Amino acid sequence: KQEKRVVSLTIHRTTALPVCDHDTGSSDPYVVIFGKDLRHDGKHRPKELGRTKTLKKNLEPVWEETFTFKLRGNKIVFGIYDYDFLRPNDDFIGQVALDLTWVSPGARLWYPLVNPNDSWAADCMIEITVHQGVENNWKIFNDDDPNLDAGPFLGNFKL
């Protein structure tokens, strides 16, 4: 059984979120951190490791929230949702899955959201910094290295 370790990260912001609440022309987004994959419908909710505040009527939310938690394994999944007061389930906007063995500590990076059910998710991005997590196992790369390996996670590029 793999030992748990402390992970610290900051969720900065997202861009180009879709309108989920057509009556207001906006969305009420929040981000949930998971240590497991989500099902493709986004409704399966494993145990939450953290959750940002819900920002009402906002398509370009800025959270600047830092989370510290214990994690077993190397995968973190960020699910982005639209809060719905009157409906039983919040709308799933998209997700990002990161393998922490490929993330450099302190690098503030943008990642594209993925939603297999909607094509607009490709335009949405989330900005995250991982401060600590996989001790003695970080892969730190030089951006000029022609042999740079992108790693087995989604969207490891800077804007």
C-alpha positions as CSV (number, residue, x, y, z in Angstrom):
1,K,0.0,0.0,0.0
2,Q,1.4,3.4,-1.0
3,E,2.0,5.9,1.7
4,K,0.1,9.1,1.9
5,R,2.0,12.4,1.5
6,V,1.2,16.0,1.9
7,V,0.2,18.0,-1.3
8,S,-0.1,21.7,-1.4
9,L,-1.5,23.6,-4.4
10,T,-3.2,26.8,-5.5
11,I,-6.1,27.1,-7.9
12,H,-5.8,30.5,-9.4
13,R,-8.5,30.9,-12.1
14,T,-10.3,29.6,-15.1
15,T,-11.0,31.3,-18.4
16,A,-13.7,31.1,-21.1
17,L,-16.2,29.1,-19.1
18,P,-19.5,28.4,-20.9
19,V,-22.9,29.9,-20.0
20,C,-24.6,27.2,-17.9
21,D,-27.4,29.4,-16.5
22,H,-29.2,30.7,-19.6
23,D,-31.7,32.8,-17.5
24,T,-28.7,34.9,-16.2
25,G,-26.4,34.4,-19.2
26,S,-23.6,33.3,-16.8
27,S,-22.4,30.4,-14.6
28,D,-21.8,29.9,-10.9
29,P,-18.5,28.0,-11.0
30,Y,-16.5,26.1,-8.4
31,V,-13.6,23.6,-8.5
32,V,-13.5,20.3,-6.6
33,I,-10.2,18.4,-6.1
34,F,-10.3,14.6,-6.2
35,G,-7.7,11.9,-5.8
36,K,-9.5,9.6,-8.3
37,D,-10.9,9.8,-11.9
38,L,-14.4,11.1,-12.5
39,R,-16.7,9.2,-14.7
40,H,-17.2,10.8,-18.1
41,D,-20.6,12.2,-17.1
42,G,-18.9,14.1,-14.3
43,K,-21.6,13.1,-11.8
44,H,-19.7,10.3,-10.0
45,R,-18.1,12.2,-7.1
46,P,-15.3,10.4,-5.2
47,K,-14.2,11.8,-1.9
48,E,-13.4,15.5,-2.1
49,L,-9.9,16.6,-1.1
50,G,-10.8,20.3,-1.4
51,R,-13.4,22.7,-2.9
52,T,-13.2,26.4,-3.9
53,K,-15.8,28.9,-3.1
54,T,-18.7,29.2,-5.6
55,L,-18.4,32.5,-7.5
56,K,-21.8,33.7,-8.7
57,K,-22.4,34.9,-12.2
58,N,-18.9,34.6,-13.4
59,L,-17.4,33.2,-16.6
60,E,-13.8,34.3,-15.8
61,P,-13.5,33.3,-12.1
62,V,-10.4,34.1,-10.0
63,W,-10.2,32.1,-6.8
64,E,-6.5,32.3,-5.6
65,E,-7.3,29.5,-3.0
66,T,-4.6,27.3,-1.6
67,F,-5.3,23.7,-0.4
68,T,-3.2,21.3,1.6
69,F,-4.2,17.6,1.9
70,K,-2.9,14.1,2.1
71,L,-2.8,12.0,-1.1
72,R,-2.1,8.4,-1.8
73,G,-1.0,7.9,-5.4
74,N,0.2,10.5,-8.0
75,K,-3.1,11.5,-9.7
76,I,-5.1,14.6,-8.9
77,V,-8.3,15.4,-10.8
78,F,-9.9,18.9,-10.8
79,G,-13.6,18.9,-11.6
80,I,-15.2,22.2,-12.5
81,Y,-18.9,22.6,-11.9
82,D,-21.7,25.1,-12.1
83,Y,-23.7,25.5,-8.9
84,D,-27.5,25.1,-9.3
85,F,-29.6,26.1,-6.3
86,L,-32.9,24.7,-7.7
87,R,-31.7,21.5,-9.3
88,P,-30.5,18.3,-7.5
89,N,-27.3,18.0,-9.5
90,D,-24.8,20.8,-10.4
91,D,-23.7,21.0,-14.1
92,F,-20.4,19.4,-14.9
93,I,-18.3,21.9,-16.9
94,G,-15.0,19.9,-17.4
95,Q,-12.1,18.3,-15.7
96,V,-8.3,18.2,-15.7
97,A,-6.2,15.2,-14.5
98,L,-2.6,15.7,-13.4
99,D,0.1,13.1,-12.8
100,L,2.2,14.8,-10.0
101,T,5.3,12.9,-11.0
102,W,5.5,15.2,-14.1
103,V,4.7,18.6,-12.5
104,S,7.5,20.9,-11.4
105,P,6.9,22.4,-7.9
106,G,6.1,26.1,-8.0
107,A,5.4,26.2,-11.8
108,R,2.2,28.3,-12.4
109,L,0.7,26.5,-15.5
110,W,-2.5,26.5,-17.6
111,Y,-4.3,23.3,-18.4
112,P,-7.2,22.8,-20.8
113,L,-10.5,21.4,-19.4
114,V,-11.8,18.2,-20.9
115,N,-15.5,17.4,-21.2
116,P,-16.2,14.4,-23.5
117,N,-19.8,15.4,-23.8
118,D,-19.2,19.0,-25.0
119,S,-16.9,20.4,-27.7
120,W,-16.7,23.9,-26.0
121,A,-14.6,22.6,-23.2
122,A,-11.5,22.8,-25.4
123,D,-11.6,26.6,-25.1
124,C,-11.7,26.5,-21.3
125,M,-8.5,26.7,-19.2
126,I,-7.6,26.4,-15.5
127,E,-4.5,27.9,-13.9
128,I,-2.9,25.8,-11.1
129,T,0.4,25.9,-9.1
130,V,1.5,22.7,-7.3
131,H,3.8,23.8,-4.4
132,Q,4.7,20.4,-3.0
133,G,3.6,16.8,-3.1
134,V,5.8,14.0,-4.5
135,E,9.0,14.4,-2.4
136,N,12.2,13.4,-4.1
137,N,10.3,12.4,-7.2
138,W,9.8,15.6,-9.1
139,K,10.7,15.9,-12.8
140,I,12.1,19.4,-13.4
141,F,12.7,20.3,-17.0
142,N,14.5,23.1,-18.9
143,D,12.0,24.7,-21.3
144,D,14.7,24.8,-24.0
145,D,15.4,21.1,-23.8
146,P,14.5,19.5,-27.2
147,N,14.0,16.2,-25.4
148,L,11.4,17.6,-23.1
149,D,8.8,14.9,-22.4
150,A,5.3,16.4,-22.0
151,G,4.3,13.7,-19.5
152,P,1.2,11.6,-19.3
153,F,-1.2,14.3,-18.1
154,L,-3.4,16.8,-19.9
155,G,-2.1,20.2,-21.1
156,N,1.3,20.9,-19.7
157,F,1.9,24.2,-21.4
158,K,2.2,27.9,-20.5
159,L,0.2,30.7,-22.0
